[in-house]
């Protein structure tokens, strides 16, 4: 799952919960899913940040 896909699913999930479209049990399940999506997004961003830092460091050595 790409960052954009995870973010879009997370945003849709939050919107459904905030609208009250789903019951308590489903809200809890969606909350868990949201936590997993958030973890995925953070991991992708962390990896991208590390790559940028490495590229920046490599470029400054020239």
Phi, psi and omega in degrees: 000130180283167177301314182297319178295314180297317180295317179297317179295319179297316179297318179295320179297313179299318180298316179297318180295314182296327179285345182074026183285346184232156181283178184299311182299316179292325177299318179296317178297319179293324177298317177298318178298318178298320178297320178294319178295320178297318177299318179298314180299316180297320179297317179297316179294320178298317179297316179297319179297317178297319179296319179295317178299320179293316178297320179295317179295317179297321181289332182279350180279346182288000000 
